Amino acid sequence: MDFDLSARSEQWRQRLQSFFDQEVLPRHRAWIEHTATSRETAPFMGDLQQKARSAGLWNLGLPELREDEPGTRLSNLDYAPLAEIMGRLFWAPEVFNCQAPDVPNMIALQNCATPAQKARWLRPLLEAETRSAFGMTEPDVASSDATNIATSISSDGDAYVINGRKWFITGAAHPRCSFLIVMGVTKADADRTRRHSCVIVPMDAPGVRLVRPLRWMGCEDHTAPIGELAFDNVRVPRTNLLGEEGEGFKVAQIRLGPARIHHCMRSIGLCELLIELMTVRASEPNGKMRRHSSMSGGCHATVPRFFLPLLKPLIGSRPLHGL
């Protein structure tokens, strides 16, 4: 299989790499210092996003953008090497408005929302004026099988009434999160894959409560803080239904498909960085590894030589910084 990038893809990769090296990476220390004491977006993010947008590096992960929507309309194939670069820093995707869960939520809105919903909820996301979340997993059921999702979405005249609990909801604890796409049961007696629907719920709707922020594997997500949510008789208009009743799984899959692909793309970049750091560490002439009694100088020199042959078939001609 040919893993070489197309000429177009390589051009975009070079553009993003240059911006990343010149504008994003030098601010990493400032980002770490800020997030150590605050959940708010880093104060330099707005200016950095404006620079990225002016450079044409905006909404890179949305191939279905309309002509009147800001962005590049890159294919997933062309976007892949760009996501690798962004993945080297957890906060870098936000610079280019390419962060989860907003990108998959935008994709869901592009494909399932009405024109009025797009104007109200999609447009602000495209402009990075707000943040969002997707509420699916729950503490009381085995959410790995999403047909178990039990939050109720009941019809009441011209409104839906939502009751339930959600947890490990990426982005729900972000101070700028203004709405969620919530998945719940609208037709309890329907087939298992037709019982659920998705509705748009403003975070400030009465009855929506952020129970607590959460960590995963001991880590705190500063880009899209994770939260546990409670919904107590939350009322939203029926016009907030996303798609049709019973199409919850369709909406979820439309967004979760690219969401998982994008996570994998970014993870490749992060893994490359980790291998580079290990190699640099192993090559330090006065490092602890060299001083360790179980590692001879020959073994020390073997570490980079062992990794490189394994990596070359995967990275092709792409440079790995530091290797």
C-alpha positions in Angstrom: 0.0 0.0 0.0 1.3 3.5 -0.9 1.4 5.7 2.2 3.0 8.7 0.4 1.0 11.9 0.6 -0.4 13.5 -2.5 1.1 16.8 -3.7 -2.0 18.6 -2.4 -1.9 16.9 1.0 1.9 17.6 1.3 1.3 21.2 0.6 -1.3 21.5 3.3 1.0 19.6 5.7 3.8 22.0 5.2 1.6 25.0 5.7 0.2 23.6 9.0 3.6 22.4 10.2 5.1 25.9 9.6 2.3 27.6 11.5 2.5 25.0 14.3 6.3 25.5 14.7 6.1 29.3 14.6 2.9 30.1 16.4 1.6 27.2 18.4 4.6 25.3 19.9 6.2 28.5 21.4 3.1 29.1 23.4 2.9 25.6 25.0 4.6 26.7 28.2 2.2 29.6 28.6 -0.7 27.2 28.0 0.6 24.8 30.7 1.0 27.6 33.2 -2.6 28.9 32.5 -4.3 25.6 32.8 -2.6 24.8 36.1 -4.8 27.5 37.7 -7.8 28.0 35.4 -10.5 26.1 33.4 -11.0 29.1 31.1 -9.7 29.2 27.6 -6.1 30.4 27.4 -6.0 34.2 27.0 -4.0 34.0 23.8 -6.3 31.5 22.1 -8.5 34.1 20.4 -5.6 35.9 18.8 -4.0 32.6 17.7 -7.3 31.4 16.2 -7.6 34.7 14.2 -4.0 34.1 12.9 -4.9 30.6 11.9 -8.0 31.7 10.1 -6.2 34.5 8.3 -3.7 31.9 7.2 -6.5 29.7 5.7 -6.0 27.0 8.4 -9.6 26.9 9.7 -12.2 24.2 10.1 -9.9 21.7 8.4 -11.8 18.6 9.4 -15.2 19.5 7.7 -15.3 18.2 4.1 -19.0 19.0 3.7 -18.8 22.8 4.3 -21.0 24.9 2.1 -19.6 27.7 0.0 -20.8 30.3 2.5 -19.3 28.5 5.5 -15.7 29.2 6.6 -13.1 26.5 6.1 -11.1 24.5 3.7 -13.3 21.5 2.7 -10.4 19.1 2.9 -11.1 15.4 2.5 -10.4 13.1 5.4 -7.4 11.7 3.5 -5.9 15.2 3.1 -6.8 16.1 6.7 -5.1 13.0 8.2 -1.5 14.3 8.2 -2.7 17.7 9.5 -4.4 16.0 12.4 -1.2 14.1 13.1 0.6 17.5 13.6 -2.1 18.9 15.8 -2.1 15.7 17.9 1.4 16.5 19.2 -0.2 19.0 21.6 -3.5 18.3 23.2 -4.6 21.9 22.9 -3.4 22.5 19.3 -6.6 21.4 17.5 -8.5 24.3 19.1 -6.3 26.8 17.4 -7.7 25.6 14.1 -11.3 25.0 15.3 -10.6 21.3 14.9 -11.2 20.1 18.4 -13.5 17.4 19.7 -16.4 17.2 20.4 -17.3 20.3 18.4 -16.1 19.0 15.0 -18.3 15.8 15.1 -21.2 17.9 16.5 -20.8 20.2 13.6 -20.9 17.2 11.2 -24.1 16.0 12.9 -25.7 19.4 12.5 -24.5 19.7 8.9 -26.2 16.4 8.0 -29.3 16.3 10.3 -30.2 19.9 11.4 -33.0 22.1 9.9 -32.0 25.4 8.3 -33.1 27.2 11.5 -31.1 24.8 13.7 -28.0 25.4 11.6 -28.4 29.1 11.9 -28.9 28.9 15.7 -26.4 26.1 16.7 -24.0 25.3 13.8 -23.0 28.8 12.7 -21.6 29.8 16.1 -19.5 26.6 16.2 -18.1 27.2 12.8 -17.0 30.7 14.0 -15.6 29.4 17.3 -18.0 31.6 19.2 -19.1 28.8 21.5 -18.5 25.2 22.5 -20.7 22.1 22.7 -21.0 18.6 24.0 -22.7 15.3 23.1 -24.6 13.5 25.9 -24.8 9.8 25.5 -23.1 7.6 28.1 -24.8 7.1 31.5 -23.7 5.9 34.9 -26.6 3.5 35.5 -26.4 1.3 32.3 -23.7 -0.4 30.3 -23.3 2.4 27.8 -20.8 0.5 25.6 -24.0 -1.0 24.2 -25.8 2.3 23.3 -29.2 0.6 23.0 -29.1 0.6 26.8 -29.2 4.4 27.0 -32.1 5.1 29.4 -32.5 8.9 29.7 -36.2 9.7 28.9 -37.3 12.2 26.3 -41.0 12.5 26.7 -43.5 14.5 24.5 -45.5 17.1 26.2 -47.5 19.2 23.8 -45.1 21.3 21.8 -42.1 20.4 24.0 -39.9 17.5 25.1 -39.3 16.8 28.8 -35.9 15.2 29.5 -35.0 13.3 32.7 -31.8 11.3 33.3 -28.1 11.3 34.1 -25.1 11.5 31.8 -21.4 11.1 32.6 -18.0 11.3 31.0 -19.5 13.8 28.6 -16.6 15.5 26.8 -16.8 19.2 26.8 -19.7 19.5 29.2 -17.6 21.1 31.9 -16.1 23.7 29.6 -17.1 27.2 30.8 -18.1 28.2 27.2 -20.2 25.1 26.5 -23.6 26.5 25.5 -25.5 23.4 24.3 -25.5 19.7 24.2 -26.9 17.1 21.7 -28.6 14.7 24.1 -29.5 11.1 23.2 -32.5 9.5 25.0 -35.5 7.3 24.7 -38.5 8.7 22.9 -40.3 5.5 21.8 -39.9 2.9 24.6 -41.9 0.2 22.8 -40.1 0.5 19.5 -37.3 -1.8 18.2 -34.1 -1.4 20.2 -32.4 0.6 17.5 -35.5 2.8 16.9 -36.2 3.8 20.5 -33.8 6.7 20.7 -33.7 10.2 19.4 -31.3 13.2 19.7 -32.4 16.7 20.9 -30.5 19.9 21.2 -30.5 21.1 24.8 -29.1 24.5 25.9 -26.8 24.3 28.9 -28.7 27.1 30.6 -32.1 25.4 30.3 -33.8 25.0 33.7 -33.1 21.6 35.1 -29.7 21.0 33.5 -27.1 20.7 36.2 -23.3 20.0 36.0 -22.9 17.6 38.8 -19.1 17.6 38.8 -16.1 17.7 36.5 -14.5 14.3 35.8 -11.1 12.9 34.9 -10.3 9.9 32.8 -7.4 7.6 33.7 -6.3 10.2 36.2 -6.0 12.9 33.6 -8.0 16.2 33.3 -9.0 17.3 29.8 -8.3 21.1 29.7 -9.4 21.5 26.0 -12.8 19.8 26.4 -13.4 19.3 30.2 -15.4 16.2 31.0 -18.5 16.4 33.1 -21.3 14.5 34.8 -24.7 16.0 34.1 -28.2 15.7 35.6 -31.4 16.5 33.7 -34.4 17.1 35.9 -37.6 17.8 34.0 -35.7 19.8 31.4 -38.1 21.3 28.8 -37.0 22.1 25.2 -39.2 22.9 22.2 -40.0 20.1 19.8 -38.2 22.1 17.2 -35.0 21.1 19.0 -35.3 17.5 17.7 -32.3 16.7 15.6 -33.4 14.5 12.7 -36.5 12.4 13.1 -37.8 10.6 16.2 -36.3 7.2 16.4 -33.2 8.2 14.4 -30.9 8.7 17.5 -28.5 6.0 16.3 -28.3 7.6 12.8 -27.4 10.9 14.3 -24.9 9.4 16.7 -23.2 7.3 14.0 -22.9 10.3 11.6 -20.9 12.1 14.3 -19.1 9.2 15.9 -17.7 7.8 12.7 -15.5 10.8 11.9 -15.0 11.5 15.6 -13.2 8.1 16.0 -11.2 8.6 12.8 -10.1 12.0 13.9 -9.0 10.7 17.3 -6.9 8.0 15.7 -5.3 10.6 13.4 -4.3 12.8 16.4 -3.2 9.8 18.4 -0.7 8.9 15.7 0.9 12.3 16.1 1.0 11.9 19.8 2.6 8.5 19.6 5.2 9.8 17.2 6.1 12.5 19.7 6.3 10.0 22.5 8.7 7.8 20.5 10.8 10.9 19.7 11.0 11.8 23.4 12.0 8.3 24.3 14.7 8.2 21.7 16.1 11.6 22.8 16.0 10.4 26.4 17.8 7.2 25.5 20.4 9.2 23.6 21.3 11.6 26.3 25.0 11.2 27.1 24.5 11.9 30.8 20.9 10.6 31.2 19.7 8.2 33.8 19.3 5.5 31.3 23.0 5.6 30.4 24.0 5.5 34.1 21.6 2.6 34.8 23.7 -0.5 35.6 21.6 -2.8 33.4 22.1 -0.7 30.2 25.4 -0.8 28.5 26.6 1.8 26.0 25.9 -0.7 23.2 22.3 -1.2 24.3 22.0 2.5 24.7 22.9 3.1 21.0 20.6 0.3 19.9 17.4 1.9 21.1 17.2 4.5 18.2 18.4 1.9 15.7 15.7 -0.5 16.9 12.8 1.9 16.5 13.7 3.5 13.2 13.3 0.4 11.0 9.9 -0.2 12.6 8.8 3.3 12.0 10.0 3.9 8.4 7.4 1.7 6.7 4.7 3.7 8.5 6.0 7.2 8.0 7.5 6.9 4.6 9.3 10.1 3.7 7.7 12.2 6.3 10.2 13.6 8.8 10.1 12.7 12.5 11.6 15.7 14.3 14.6 14.6 16.4 15.0 11.2 14.9 
